[in-house]
Amino acid sequence: MFDKDVYVLGGAAVAQQCLKTSLLDEIQLHIAPVLLTEGIRLFDHIGSECIQLETIRIVESHGTTHLRYRIIK
């Protein structure tokens, strides 16, 4: 087994594919107070199976909240 970090960057479609195929160990979300009217929702179409998350870190800063979760497998 390799002991290296791999970061996956991209939009919601890439994240959905990685979640569906259980390729992620952690997920980081950056939340800002902006309501979007179009686009792909991050947690739509990821299947009917429950994905359990363990909170690793929550950091609040001016205008943004940074969340980091471990995906329980």
Predicted model as a PDB file, atoms N, CA, C, CB and O in Angstrom, pLDDT in the B-factor column:
MODEL        1                                                                  
ATOM      1  N   MET A   1       0.836  -1.175   0.000  1.00 57.00           N  
ATOM      2  CA  MET A   1       0.000   0.000   0.000  1.00 57.00           C  
ATOM      3  C   MET A   1       0.885   1.243   0.000  1.00 57.00           C  
ATOM      4  CB  MET A   1      -0.954  -0.005   1.212  1.00 57.00           C  
ATOM      5  O   MET A   1       1.914   1.293   0.674  1.00 57.00           O  
ATOM      6  N   PHE A   2       0.468   2.229  -0.758  1.00 61.00           N  
ATOM      7  CA  PHE A   2       1.215   3.473  -0.855  1.00 61.00           C  
ATOM      8  C   PHE A   2       0.816   4.412   0.270  1.00 61.00           C  
ATOM      9  CB  PHE A   2       0.987   4.139  -2.216  1.00 61.00           C  
ATOM     10  O   PHE A   2      -0.326   4.404   0.729  1.00 61.00           O  
ATOM     11  N   ASP A   3       1.758   5.207   0.699  1.00 68.00           N  
ATOM     12  CA  ASP A   3       1.508   6.155   1.769  1.00 68.00           C  
ATOM     13  C   ASP A   3       1.714   7.568   1.246  1.00 68.00           C  
ATOM     14  CB  ASP A   3       2.424   5.877   2.981  1.00 68.00           C  
ATOM     15  O   ASP A   3       2.584   8.296   1.724  1.00 68.00           O  
ATOM     16  N   LYS A   4       0.898   7.953   0.246  1.00 74.00           N  
ATOM     17  CA  LYS A   4       1.016   9.266  -0.360  1.00 74.00           C  
ATOM     18  C   LYS A   4      -0.354   9.903  -0.446  1.00 74.00           C  
ATOM     19  CB  LYS A   4       1.664   9.177  -1.748  1.00 74.00           C  
ATOM     20  O   LYS A   4      -1.364   9.217  -0.603  1.00 74.00           O  
ATOM     21  N   ASP A   5      -0.379  11.216  -0.343  1.00 79.00           N  
ATOM     22  CA  ASP A   5      -1.627  11.953  -0.485  1.00 79.00           C  
ATOM     23  C   ASP A   5      -1.857  12.287  -1.949  1.00 79.00           C  
ATOM     24  CB  ASP A   5      -1.610  13.238   0.369  1.00 79.00           C  
ATOM     25  O   ASP A   5      -0.933  12.658  -2.673  1.00 79.00           O  
ATOM     26  N   VAL A   6      -3.092  12.149  -2.365  1.00 78.00           N  
ATOM     27  CA  VAL A   6      -3.501  12.542  -3.708  1.00 78.00           C  
ATOM     28  C   VAL A   6      -4.687  13.478  -3.541  1.00 78.00           C  
ATOM     29  CB  VAL A   6      -3.863  11.293  -4.609  1.00 78.00           C  
ATOM     30  O   VAL A   6      -5.669  13.134  -2.885  1.00 78.00           O  
ATOM     31  N   TYR A   7      -4.597  14.646  -4.128  1.00 81.00           N  
ATOM     32  CA  TYR A   7      -5.673  15.631  -4.043  1.00 81.00           C  
ATOM     33  C   TYR A   7      -6.461  15.603  -5.346  1.00 81.00           C  
ATOM     34  CB  TYR A   7      -5.112  17.062  -3.761  1.00 81.00           C  
ATOM     35  O   TYR A   7      -5.887  15.625  -6.434  1.00 81.00           O  
ATOM     36  N   VAL A   8      -7.766  15.554  -5.221  1.00 81.00           N  
ATOM     37  CA  VAL A   8      -8.644  15.562  -6.378  1.00 81.00           C  
ATOM     38  C   VAL A   8      -9.324  16.924  -6.418  1.00 81.00           C  
ATOM     39  CB  VAL A   8      -9.694  14.391  -6.320  1.00 81.00           C  
ATOM     40  O   VAL A   8     -10.069  17.286  -5.507  1.00 81.00           O  
ATOM     41  N   LEU A   9      -9.062  17.665  -7.472  1.00 82.00           N  
ATOM     42  CA  LEU A   9      -9.671  18.977  -7.637  1.00 82.00           C  
ATOM     43  C   LEU A   9     -10.652  18.900  -8.788  1.00 82.00           C  
ATOM     44  CB  LEU A   9      -8.598  20.078  -7.887  1.00 82.00           C  
ATOM     45  O   LEU A   9     -10.443  18.157  -9.746  1.00 82.00           O  
ATOM     46  N   GLY A  10     -11.680  19.639  -8.694  1.00 81.00           N  
ATOM     47  CA  GLY A  10     -12.661  19.649  -9.768  1.00 81.00           C  
ATOM     48  C   GLY A  10     -14.003  20.054  -9.215  1.00 81.00           C  
ATOM     49  O   GLY A  10     -14.136  20.419  -8.047  1.00 81.00           O  
ATOM     50  N   GLY A  11     -14.971  19.983 -10.058  1.00 84.00           N  
ATOM     51  CA  GLY A  11     -16.314  20.357  -9.652  1.00 84.00           C  
ATOM     52  C   GLY A  11     -17.054  19.222  -8.984  1.00 84.00           C  
ATOM     53  O   GLY A  11     -16.481  18.193  -8.626  1.00 84.00           O  
ATOM     54  N   ALA A  12     -18.342  19.442  -8.827  1.00 86.00           N  
ATOM     55  CA  ALA A  12     -19.197  18.474  -8.144  1.00 86.00           C  
ATOM     56  C   ALA A  12     -19.250  17.140  -8.883  1.00 86.00           C  
ATOM     57  CB  ALA A  12     -20.603  19.036  -7.992  1.00 86.00           C  
ATOM     58  O   ALA A  12     -19.329  16.093  -8.240  1.00 86.00           O  
ATOM     59  N   ALA A  13     -19.207  17.148 -10.207  1.00 88.00           N  
ATOM     60  CA  ALA A  13     -19.291  15.903 -10.975  1.00 88.00           C  
ATOM     61  C   ALA A  13     -18.110  14.981 -10.662  1.00 88.00           C  
ATOM     62  CB  ALA A  13     -19.337  16.206 -12.481  1.00 88.00           C  
ATOM     63  O   ALA A  13     -18.294  13.772 -10.524  1.00 88.00           O  
ATOM     64  N   VAL A  14     -16.912  15.535 -10.550  1.00 89.00           N  
ATOM     65  CA  VAL A  14     -15.719  14.740 -10.218  1.00 89.00           C  
ATOM     66  C   VAL A  14     -15.841  14.185  -8.800  1.00 89.00           C  
ATOM     67  CB  VAL A  14     -14.426  15.598 -10.354  1.00 89.00           C  
ATOM     68  O   VAL A  14     -15.556  13.011  -8.568  1.00 89.00           O  
ATOM     69  N   ALA A  15     -16.257  15.016  -7.864  1.00 86.00           N  
ATOM     70  CA  ALA A  15     -16.414  14.576  -6.477  1.00 86.00           C  
ATOM     71  C   ALA A  15     -17.465  13.472  -6.374  1.00 86.00           C  
ATOM     72  CB  ALA A  15     -16.799  15.762  -5.576  1.00 86.00           C  
ATOM     73  O   ALA A  15     -17.276  12.509  -5.630  1.00 86.00           O  
ATOM     74  N   GLN A  16     -18.568  13.600  -7.110  1.00 87.00           N  
ATOM     75  CA  GLN A  16     -19.616  12.572  -7.101  1.00 87.00           C  
ATOM     76  C   GLN A  16     -19.070  11.235  -7.584  1.00 87.00           C  
ATOM     77  CB  GLN A  16     -20.802  13.003  -7.978  1.00 87.00           C  
ATOM     78  O   GLN A  16     -19.350  10.199  -6.981  1.00 87.00           O  
ATOM     79  N   GLN A  17     -18.296  11.248  -8.663  1.00 89.00           N  
ATOM     80  CA  GLN A  17     -17.721  10.009  -9.185  1.00 89.00           C  
ATOM     81  C   GLN A  17     -16.790   9.359  -8.171  1.00 89.00           C  
ATOM     82  CB  GLN A  17     -16.967  10.280 -10.484  1.00 89.00           C  
ATOM     83  O   GLN A  17     -16.814   8.140  -7.998  1.00 89.00           O  
ATOM     84  N   CYS A  18     -15.979  10.156  -7.506  1.00 88.00           N  
ATOM     85  CA  CYS A  18     -15.058   9.624  -6.499  1.00 88.00           C  
ATOM     86  C   CYS A  18     -15.807   9.072  -5.291  1.00 88.00           C  
ATOM     87  CB  CYS A  18     -14.081  10.708  -6.051  1.00 88.00           C  
ATOM     88  O   CYS A  18     -15.422   8.034  -4.752  1.00 88.00           O  
ATOM     89  N   LEU A  19     -16.868   9.747  -4.858  1.00 87.00           N  
ATOM     90  CA  LEU A  19     -17.672   9.257  -3.735  1.00 87.00           C  
ATOM     91  C   LEU A  19     -18.378   7.955  -4.099  1.00 87.00           C  
ATOM     92  CB  LEU A  19     -18.704  10.315  -3.309  1.00 87.00           C  
ATOM     93  O   LEU A  19     -18.419   7.029  -3.289  1.00 87.00           O  
ATOM     94  N   LYS A  20     -18.932   7.872  -5.306  1.00 86.00           N  
ATOM     95  CA  LYS A  20     -19.643   6.659  -5.744  1.00 86.00           C  
ATOM     96  C   LYS A  20     -18.733   5.444  -5.773  1.00 86.00           C  
ATOM     97  CB  LYS A  20     -20.248   6.871  -7.124  1.00 86.00           C  
ATOM     98  O   LYS A  20     -19.166   4.335  -5.461  1.00 86.00           O  
ATOM     99  N   THR A  21     -17.483   5.643  -6.142  1.00 87.00           N  
ATOM    100  CA  THR A  21     -16.554   4.526  -6.300  1.00 87.00           C  
ATOM    101  C   THR A  21     -15.662   4.321  -5.071  1.00 87.00           C  
ATOM    102  CB  THR A  21     -15.690   4.750  -7.523  1.00 87.00           C  
ATOM    103  O   THR A  21     -14.716   3.533  -5.115  1.00 87.00           O  
ATOM    104  N   SER A  22     -15.960   5.023  -3.984  1.00 87.00           N  
ATOM    105  CA  SER A  22     -15.219   4.893  -2.713  1.00 87.00           C  
ATOM    106  C   SER A  22     -13.724   5.166  -2.865  1.00 87.00           C  
ATOM    107  CB  SER A  22     -15.415   3.500  -2.140  1.00 87.00           C  
ATOM    108  O   SER A  22     -12.907   4.506  -2.223  1.00 87.00           O  
ATOM    109  N   LEU A  23     -13.367   6.117  -3.695  1.00 88.00           N  
ATOM    110  CA  LEU A  23     -11.963   6.451  -3.905  1.00 88.00           C  
ATOM    111  C   LEU A  23     -11.434   7.491  -2.922  1.00 88.00           C  
ATOM    112  CB  LEU A  23     -11.771   6.947  -5.304  1.00 88.00           C  
ATOM    113  O   LEU A  23     -10.227   7.719  -2.848  1.00 88.00           O  
ATOM    114  N   LEU A  24     -12.330   8.121  -2.170  1.00 89.00           N  
ATOM    115  CA  LEU A  24     -11.900   9.177  -1.258  1.00 89.00           C  
ATOM    116  C   LEU A  24     -11.785   8.677   0.173  1.00 89.00           C  
ATOM    117  CB  LEU A  24     -12.864  10.346  -1.317  1.00 89.00           C  
ATOM    118  O   LEU A  24     -12.608   7.887   0.634  1.00 89.00           O  
ATOM    119  N   ASP A  25     -10.761   9.142   0.867  1.00 91.00           N  
ATOM    120  CA  ASP A  25     -10.599   8.874   2.297  1.00 91.00           C  
ATOM    121  C   ASP A  25     -11.070  10.066   3.125  1.00 91.00           C  
ATOM    122  CB  ASP A  25      -9.131   8.548   2.624  1.00 91.00           C  
ATOM    123  O   ASP A  25     -11.544   9.914   4.251  1.00 91.00           O  
ATOM    124  N   GLU A  26     -10.928  11.252   2.544  1.00 92.00           N  
ATOM    125  CA  GLU A  26     -11.332  12.475   3.224  1.00 92.00           C  
ATOM    126  C   GLU A  26     -11.991  13.409   2.217  1.00 92.00           C  
ATOM    127  CB  GLU A  26     -10.118  13.162   3.905  1.00 92.00           C  
ATOM    128  O   GLU A  26     -11.802  13.284   1.007  1.00 92.00           O  
ATOM    129  N   ILE A  27     -12.767  14.346   2.749  1.00 91.00           N  
ATOM    130  CA  ILE A  27     -13.385  15.362   1.920  1.00 91.00           C  
ATOM    131  C   ILE A  27     -13.276  16.694   2.648  1.00 91.00           C  
ATOM    132  CB  ILE A  27     -14.871  15.010   1.600  1.00 91.00           C  
ATOM    133  O   ILE A  27     -13.497  16.784   3.855  1.00 91.00           O  
ATOM    134  N   GLN A  28     -12.924  17.733   1.876  1.00 92.00           N  
ATOM    135  CA  GLN A  28     -12.809  19.075   2.424  1.00 92.00           C  
ATOM    136  C   GLN A  28     -13.822  19.968   1.730  1.00 92.00           C  
ATOM    137  CB  GLN A  28     -11.367  19.632   2.258  1.00 92.00           C  
ATOM    138  O   GLN A  28     -13.912  19.981   0.503  1.00 92.00           O  
ATOM    139  N   LEU A  29     -14.579  20.706   2.513  1.00 91.00           N  
ATOM    140  CA  LEU A  29     -15.590  21.611   1.973  1.00 91.00           C  
ATOM    141  C   LEU A  29     -15.282  23.018   2.445  1.00 91.00           C  
ATOM    142  CB  LEU A  29     -17.023  21.182   2.402  1.00 91.00           C  
ATOM    143  O   LEU A  29     -14.886  23.229   3.591  1.00 91.00           O  
ATOM    144  N   HIS A  30     -15.467  23.973   1.558  1.00 91.00           N  
ATOM    145  CA  HIS A  30     -15.286  25.377   1.892  1.00 91.00           C  
ATOM    146  C   HIS A  30     -16.622  26.052   1.601  1.00 91.00           C  
ATOM    147  CB  HIS A  30     -14.091  26.039   1.074  1.00 91.00           C  
ATOM    148  O   HIS A  30     -17.055  26.115   0.450  1.00 91.00           O  
ATOM    149  N   ILE A  31     -17.264  26.551   2.636  1.00 92.00           N  
ATOM    150  CA  ILE A  31     -18.619  27.076   2.518  1.00 92.00           C  
ATOM    151  C   ILE A  31     -18.592  28.599   2.666  1.00 92.00           C  
ATOM    152  CB  ILE A  31     -19.555  26.436   3.582  1.00 92.00           C  
ATOM    153  O   ILE A  31     -18.057  29.143   3.633  1.00 92.00           O  
ATOM    154  N   ALA A  32     -19.185  29.261   1.682  1.00 92.00           N  
ATOM    155  CA  ALA A  32     -19.297  30.719   1.702  1.00 92.00           C  
ATOM    156  C   ALA A  32     -20.772  31.085   1.599  1.00 92.00           C  
ATOM    157  CB  ALA A  32     -18.470  31.374   0.539  1.00 92.00           C  
ATOM    158  O   ALA A  32     -21.557  30.339   1.014  1.00 92.00           O  
ATOM    159  N   PRO A  33     -21.152  32.220   2.159  1.00 91.00           N  
ATOM    160  CA  PRO A  33     -22.566  32.619   2.147  1.00 91.00           C  
ATOM    161  C   PRO A  33     -23.003  33.178   0.789  1.00 91.00           C  
ATOM    162  CB  PRO A  33     -22.820  33.658   3.234  1.00 91.00           C  
ATOM    163  O   PRO A  33     -23.290  34.367   0.648  1.00 91.00           O  
ATOM    164  N   VAL A  34     -23.045  32.282  -0.205  1.00 91.00           N  
ATOM    165  CA  VAL A  34     -23.465  32.650  -1.552  1.00 91.00           C  
ATOM    166  C   VAL A  34     -24.456  31.593  -2.025  1.00 91.00           C  
ATOM    167  CB  VAL A  34     -22.237  32.769  -2.532  1.00 91.00           C  
ATOM    168  O   VAL A  34     -24.178  30.398  -1.925  1.00 91.00           O  
ATOM    169  N   LEU A  35     -25.595  32.014  -2.534  1.00 88.00           N  
ATOM    170  CA  LEU A  35     -26.579  31.079  -3.066  1.00 88.00           C  
ATOM    171  C   LEU A  35     -26.462  31.062  -4.586  1.00 88.00           C  
ATOM    172  CB  LEU A  35     -28.024  31.465  -2.620  1.00 88.00           C  
ATOM    173  O   LEU A  35     -26.615  32.089  -5.247  1.00 88.00           O  
ATOM    174  N   LEU A  36     -26.191  29.882  -5.124  1.00 86.00           N  
ATOM    175  CA  LEU A  36     -26.065  29.727  -6.569  1.00 86.00           C  
ATOM    176  C   LEU A  36     -27.388  29.235  -7.136  1.00 86.00           C  
ATOM    177  CB  LEU A  36     -24.914  28.749  -6.927  1.00 86.00           C  
ATOM    178  O   LEU A  36     -28.087  28.448  -6.496  1.00 86.00           O  
ATOM    179  N   THR A  37     -27.728  29.688  -8.312  1.00 89.00           N  
ATOM    180  CA  THR A  37     -29.013  29.299  -8.910  1.00 89.00           C  
ATOM    181  C   THR A  37     -28.866  28.202  -9.949  1.00 89.00           C  
ATOM    182  CB  THR A  37     -29.676  30.501  -9.543  1.00 89.00           C  
ATOM    183  O   THR A  37     -29.871  27.639 -10.385  1.00 89.00           O  
ATOM    184  N   GLU A  38     -27.655  27.884 -10.357  1.00 90.00           N  
ATOM    185  CA  GLU A  38     -27.430  26.850 -11.367  1.00 90.00           C  
ATOM    186  C   GLU A  38     -26.227  26.005 -10.973  1.00 90.00           C  
ATOM    187  CB  GLU A  38     -27.218  27.479 -12.767  1.00 90.00           C  
ATOM    188  O   GLU A  38     -25.461  26.359 -10.076  1.00 90.00           O  
ATOM    189  N   GLY A  39     -26.082  24.894 -11.655  1.00 86.00           N  
ATOM    190  CA  GLY A  39     -24.921  24.049 -11.444  1.00 86.00           C  
ATOM    191  C   GLY A  39     -25.305  22.685 -10.897  1.00 86.00           C  
ATOM    192  O   GLY A  39     -26.483  22.382 -10.708  1.00 86.00           O  
ATOM    193  N   ILE A  40     -24.296  21.875 -10.647  1.00 86.00           N  
ATOM    194  CA  ILE A  40     -24.478  20.520 -10.140  1.00 86.00           C  
ATOM    195  C   ILE A  40     -24.344  20.546  -8.625  1.00 86.00           C  
ATOM    196  CB  ILE A  40     -23.449  19.536 -10.773  1.00 86.00           C  
ATOM    197  O   ILE A  40     -23.384  21.104  -8.094  1.00 86.00           O  
ATOM    198  N   ARG A  41     -25.298  19.947  -7.930  1.00 84.00           N  
ATOM    199  CA  ARG A  41     -25.231  19.863  -6.474  1.00 84.00           C  
ATOM    200  C   ARG A  41     -24.230  18.783  -6.085  1.00 84.00           C  
ATOM    201  CB  ARG A  41     -26.631  19.566  -5.865  1.00 84.00           C  
ATOM    202  O   ARG A  41     -24.217  17.697  -6.666  1.00 84.00           O  
ATOM    203  N   LEU A  42     -23.407  19.084  -5.114  1.00 84.00           N  
ATOM    204  CA  LEU A  42     -22.326  18.180  -4.717  1.00 84.00           C  
ATOM    205  C   LEU A  42     -22.824  16.808  -4.290  1.00 84.00           C  
ATOM    206  CB  LEU A  42     -21.535  18.792  -3.596  1.00 84.00           C  
ATOM    207  O   LEU A  42     -22.233  15.797  -4.669  1.00 84.00           O  
ATOM    208  N   PHE A  43     -23.891  16.751  -3.514  1.00 83.00           N  
ATOM    209  CA  PHE A  43     -24.302  15.469  -2.949  1.00 83.00           C  
ATOM    210  C   PHE A  43     -25.507  14.848  -3.647  1.00 83.00           C  
ATOM    211  CB  PHE A  43     -24.610  15.640  -1.499  1.00 83.00           C  
ATOM    212  O   PHE A  43     -26.127  13.937  -3.097  1.00 83.00           O  
ATOM    213  N   ASP A  44     -25.852  15.316  -4.838  1.00 84.00           N  
ATOM    214  CA  ASP A  44     -26.878  14.652  -5.646  1.00 84.00           C  
ATOM    215  C   ASP A  44     -26.250  13.472  -6.385  1.00 84.00           C  
ATOM    216  CB  ASP A  44     -27.531  15.650  -6.655  1.00 84.00           C  
ATOM    217  O   ASP A  44     -25.068  13.503  -6.727  1.00 84.00           O  
ATOM    218  N   HIS A  45     -27.029  12.458  -6.622  1.00 77.00           N  
ATOM    219  CA  HIS A  45     -26.644  11.335  -7.486  1.00 77.00           C  
ATOM    220  C   HIS A  45     -25.404  10.574  -7.008  1.00 77.00           C  
ATOM    221  CB  HIS A  45     -26.399  11.840  -8.874  1.00 77.00           C  
ATOM    222  O   HIS A  45     -24.589  10.142  -7.824  1.00 77.00           O  
ATOM    223  N   ILE A  46     -25.260  10.409  -5.698  1.00 79.00           N  
ATOM    224  CA  ILE A  46     -24.125   9.623  -5.189  1.00 79.00           C  
ATOM    225  C   ILE A  46     -24.562   8.254  -4.697  1.00 79.00           C  
ATOM    226  CB  ILE A  46     -23.424  10.372  -4.060  1.00 79.00           C  
ATOM    227  O   ILE A  46     -23.774   7.534  -4.083  1.00 79.00           O  
ATOM    228  N   GLY A  47     -25.806   7.890  -4.960  1.00 77.00           N  
ATOM    229  CA  GLY A  47     -26.301   6.582  -4.571  1.00 77.00           C  
ATOM    230  C   GLY A  47     -27.178   6.649  -3.345  1.00 77.00           C  
ATOM    231  O   GLY A  47     -27.323   7.694  -2.709  1.00 77.00           O  
ATOM    232  N   SER A  48     -27.758   5.514  -3.030  1.00 80.00           N  
ATOM    233  CA  SER A  48     -28.693   5.461  -1.905  1.00 80.00           C  
ATOM    234  C   SER A  48     -28.030   4.994  -0.606  1.00 80.00           C  
ATOM    235  CB  SER A  48     -29.849   4.542  -2.243  1.00 80.00           C  
ATOM    236  O   SER A  48     -28.650   5.038   0.457  1.00 80.00           O  
ATOM    237  N   GLU A  49     -26.789   4.552  -0.687  1.00 82.00           N  
ATOM    238  CA  GLU A  49     -26.087   4.072   0.497  1.00 82.00           C  
ATOM    239  C   GLU A  49     -25.598   5.254   1.336  1.00 82.00           C  
ATOM    240  CB  GLU A  49     -24.901   3.167   0.095  1.00 82.00           C  
ATOM    241  O   GLU A  49     -25.079   6.234   0.801  1.00 82.00           O  
ATOM    242  N   CYS A  50     -25.767   5.151   2.627  1.00 86.00           N  
ATOM    243  CA  CYS A  50     -25.362   6.213   3.557  1.00 86.00           C  
ATOM    244  C   CYS A  50     -23.829   6.310   3.596  1.00 86.00           C  
ATOM    245  CB  CYS A  50     -25.933   5.942   4.989  1.00 86.00           C  
ATOM    246  O   CYS A  50     -23.140   5.295   3.702  1.00 86.00           O  
ATOM    247  N   ILE A  51     -23.317   7.512   3.511  1.00 88.00           N  
ATOM    248  CA  ILE A  51     -21.883   7.749   3.642  1.00 88.00           C  
ATOM    249  C   ILE A  51     -21.665   8.433   4.984  1.00 88.00           C  
ATOM    250  CB  ILE A  51     -21.320   8.618   2.450  1.00 88.00           C  
ATOM    251  O   ILE A  51     -22.138   9.546   5.214  1.00 88.00           O  
ATOM    252  N   GLN A  52     -20.942   7.750   5.863  1.00 93.00           N  
ATOM    253  CA  GLN A  52     -20.703   8.297   7.197  1.00 93.00           C  
ATOM    254  C   GLN A  52     -19.424   9.114   7.201  1.00 93.00           C  
ATOM    255  CB  GLN A  52     -20.624   7.173   8.246  1.00 93.00           C  
ATOM    256  O   GLN A  52     -18.407   8.713   6.637  1.00 93.00           O  
ATOM    257  N   LEU A  53     -19.499  10.274   7.855  1.00 94.00           N  
ATOM    258  CA  LEU A  53     -18.361  11.179   7.928  1.00 94.00           C  
ATOM    259  C   LEU A  53     -17.958  11.405   9.381  1.00 94.00           C  
ATOM    260  CB  LEU A  53     -18.690  12.517   7.247  1.00 94.00           C  
ATOM    261  O   LEU A  53     -18.809  11.495  10.266  1.00 94.00           O  
ATOM    262  N   GLU A  54     -16.666  11.494   9.612  1.00 97.00           N  
ATOM    263  CA  GLU A  54     -16.125  11.834  10.935  1.00 97.00           C  
ATOM    264  C   GLU A  54     -15.466  13.209  10.821  1.00 97.00           C  
ATOM    265  CB  GLU A  54     -15.091  10.741  11.445  1.00 97.00           C  
ATOM    266  O   GLU A  54     -14.607  13.418   9.965  1.00 97.00           O  
ATOM    267  N   THR A  55     -15.859  14.122  11.664  1.00 98.00           N  
ATOM    268  CA  THR A  55     -15.300  15.467  11.622  1.00 98.00           C  
ATOM    269  C   THR A  55     -13.832  15.449  12.030  1.00 98.00           C  
ATOM    270  CB  THR A  55     -16.097  16.410  12.534  1.00 98.00           C  
ATOM    271  O   THR A  55     -13.478  14.928  13.087  1.00 98.00           O  
ATOM    272  N   ILE A  56     -12.994  16.015  11.193  1.00 97.00           N  
ATOM    273  CA  ILE A  56     -11.571  16.148  11.505  1.00 97.00           C  
ATOM    274  C   ILE A  56     -11.271  17.567  11.965  1.00 97.00           C  
ATOM    275  CB  ILE A  56     -10.703  15.784  10.281  1.00 97.00           C  
ATOM    276  O   ILE A  56     -10.555  17.786  12.941  1.00 97.00           O  
ATOM    277  N   ARG A  57     -11.846  18.538  11.225  1.00 97.00           N  
ATOM    278  CA  ARG A  57     -11.519  19.923  11.536  1.00 97.00           C  
ATOM    279  C   ARG A  57     -12.607  20.866  11.031  1.00 97.00           C  
ATOM    280  CB  ARG A  57     -10.167  20.301  10.927  1.00 97.00           C  
ATOM    281  O   ARG A  57     -13.189  20.648   9.968  1.00 97.00           O  
ATOM    282  N   ILE A  58     -12.870  21.901  11.793  1.00 98.00           N  
ATOM    283  CA  ILE A  58     -13.767  22.983  11.383  1.00 98.00           C  
ATOM    284  C   ILE A  58     -13.050  24.294  11.702  1.00 98.00           C  
ATOM    285  CB  ILE A  58     -15.178  22.893  12.116  1.00 98.00           C  
ATOM    286  O   ILE A  58     -12.658  24.547  12.841  1.00 98.00           O  
ATOM    287  N   VAL A  59     -12.890  25.111  10.680  1.00 97.00           N  
ATOM    288  CA  VAL A  59     -12.236  26.400  10.861  1.00 97.00           C  
ATOM    289  C   VAL A  59     -13.155  27.474  10.292  1.00 97.00           C  
ATOM    290  CB  VAL A  59     -10.828  26.432  10.171  1.00 97.00           C  
ATOM    291  O   VAL A  59     -13.530  27.433   9.120  1.00 97.00           O  
ATOM    292  N   GLU A  60     -13.507  28.424  11.131  1.00 95.00           N  
ATOM    293  CA  GLU A  60     -14.326  29.549  10.688  1.00 95.00           C  
ATOM    294  C   GLU A  60     -13.418  30.747  10.464  1.00 95.00           C  
ATOM    295  CB  GLU A  60     -15.445  29.882  11.724  1.00 95.00           C  
ATOM    296  O   GLU A  60     -12.582  31.085  11.302  1.00 95.00           O  
ATOM    297  N   SER A  61     -13.604  31.376   9.320  1.00 93.00           N  
ATOM    298  CA  SER A  61     -12.875  32.607   9.046  1.00 93.00           C  
ATOM    299  C   SER A  61     -13.876  33.621   8.512  1.00 93.00           C  
ATOM    300  CB  SER A  61     -11.699  32.372   8.032  1.00 93.00           C  
ATOM    301  O   SER A  61     -15.055  33.308   8.346  1.00 93.00           O  
ATOM    302  N   HIS A  62     -13.419  34.802   8.251  1.00 91.00           N  
ATOM    303  CA  HIS A  62     -14.321  35.858   7.790  1.00 91.00           C  
ATOM    304  C   HIS A  62     -14.949  35.473   6.447  1.00 91.00           C  
ATOM    305  CB  HIS A  62     -13.562  37.204   7.665  1.00 91.00           C  
ATOM    306  O   HIS A  62     -14.267  35.442   5.423  1.00 91.00           O  
ATOM    307  N   GLY A  63     -16.246  35.180   6.458  1.00 92.00           N  
ATOM    308  CA  GLY A  63     -16.976  34.893   5.229  1.00 92.00           C  
ATOM    309  C   GLY A  63     -16.897  33.476   4.715  1.00 92.00           C  
ATOM    310  O   GLY A  63     -17.537  33.162   3.711  1.00 92.00           O  
ATOM    311  N   THR A  64     -16.140  32.603   5.360  1.00 95.00           N  
ATOM    312  CA  THR A  64     -15.996  31.224   4.883  1.00 95.00           C  
ATOM    313  C   THR A  64     -15.852  30.274   6.070  1.00 95.00           C  
ATOM    314  CB  THR A  64     -14.775  31.093   3.933  1.00 95.00           C  
ATOM    315  O   THR A  64     -15.243  30.618   7.083  1.00 95.00           O  
ATOM    316  N   THR A  65     -16.420  29.075   5.931  1.00 96.00           N  
ATOM    317  CA  THR A  65     -16.209  28.013   6.910  1.00 96.00           C  
ATOM    318  C   THR A  65     -15.553  26.850   6.181  1.00 96.00           C  
ATOM    319  CB  THR A  65     -17.558  27.574   7.598  1.00 96.00           C  
ATOM    320  O   THR A  65     -16.026  26.421   5.129  1.00 96.00           O  
ATOM    321  N   HIS A  66     -14.463  26.345   6.747  1.00 96.00           N  
ATOM    322  CA  HIS A  66     -13.707  25.249   6.148  1.00 96.00           C  
ATOM    323  C   HIS A  66     -13.984  23.988   6.966  1.00 96.00           C  
ATOM    324  CB  HIS A  66     -12.165  25.572   6.100  1.00 96.00           C  
ATOM    325  O   HIS A  66     -13.761  23.960   8.176  1.00 96.00           O  
ATOM    326  N   LEU A  67     -14.468  22.956   6.300  1.00 96.00           N  
ATOM    327  CA  LEU A  67     -14.806  21.696   6.960  1.00 96.00           C  
ATOM    328  C   LEU A  67     -13.957  20.571   6.377  1.00 96.00           C  
ATOM    329  CB  LEU A  67     -16.318  21.377   6.804  1.00 96.00           C  
ATOM    330  O   LEU A  67     -13.738  20.501   5.167  1.00 96.00           O  
ATOM    331  N   ARG A  68     -13.489  19.704   7.248  1.00 96.00           N  
ATOM    332  CA  ARG A  68     -12.714  18.543   6.793  1.00 96.00           C  
ATOM    333  C   ARG A  68     -13.253  17.309   7.480  1.00 96.00           C  
ATOM    334  CB  ARG A  68     -11.191  18.718   7.083  1.00 96.00           C  
ATOM    335  O   ARG A  68     -13.373  17.268   8.705  1.00 96.00           O  
ATOM    336  N   TYR A  69     -13.581  16.294   6.677  1.00 95.00           N  
ATOM    337  CA  TYR A  69     -14.176  15.062   7.193  1.00 95.00           C  
ATOM    338  C   TYR A  69     -13.410  13.843   6.711  1.00 95.00           C  
ATOM    339  CB  TYR A  69     -15.642  14.958   6.774  1.00 95.00           C  
ATOM    340  O   TYR A  69     -12.890  13.829   5.595  1.00 95.00           O  
ATOM    341  N   ARG A  70     -13.341  12.834   7.541  1.00 96.00           N  
ATOM    342  CA  ARG A  70     -12.836  11.512   7.153  1.00 96.00           C  
ATOM    343  C   ARG A  70     -14.045  10.682   6.740  1.00 96.00           C  
ATOM    344  CB  ARG A  70     -12.025  10.815   8.331  1.00 96.00           C  
ATOM    345  O   ARG A  70     -15.072  10.708   7.418  1.00 96.00           O  
ATOM    346  N   ILE A  71     -13.939   9.959   5.656  1.00 93.00           N  
ATOM    347  CA  ILE A  71     -15.025   9.100   5.201  1.00 93.00           C  
ATOM    348  C   ILE A  71     -14.860   7.740   5.860  1.00 93.00           C  
ATOM    349  CB  ILE A  71     -15.039   8.973   3.642  1.00 93.00           C  
ATOM    350  O   ILE A  71     -13.837   7.079   5.683  1.00 93.00           O  
ATOM    351  N   ILE A  72     -15.856   7.326   6.614  1.00 93.00           N  
ATOM    352  CA  ILE A  72     -15.803   6.052   7.338  1.00 93.00           C  
ATOM    353  C   ILE A  72     -16.143   4.942   6.344  1.00 93.00           C  
ATOM    354  CB  ILE A  72     -16.795   6.041   8.574  1.00 93.00           C  
ATOM    355  O   ILE A  72     -17.189   4.969   5.696  1.00 93.00           O  
ATOM    356  N   LYS A  73     -15.255   3.984   6.238  1.00 87.00           N  
ATOM    357  CA  LYS A  73     -15.459   2.873   5.298  1.00 87.00           C  
ATOM    358  C   LYS A  73     -15.686   1.577   6.041  1.00 87.00           C  
ATOM    359  CB  LYS A  73     -14.260   2.729   4.356  1.00 87.00           C  
ATOM    360  O   LYS A  73     -15.876   0.533   5.417  1.00 87.00           O  
TER     361      LYS A  73                                                      
ENDMDL                                                                          
END                                                                             
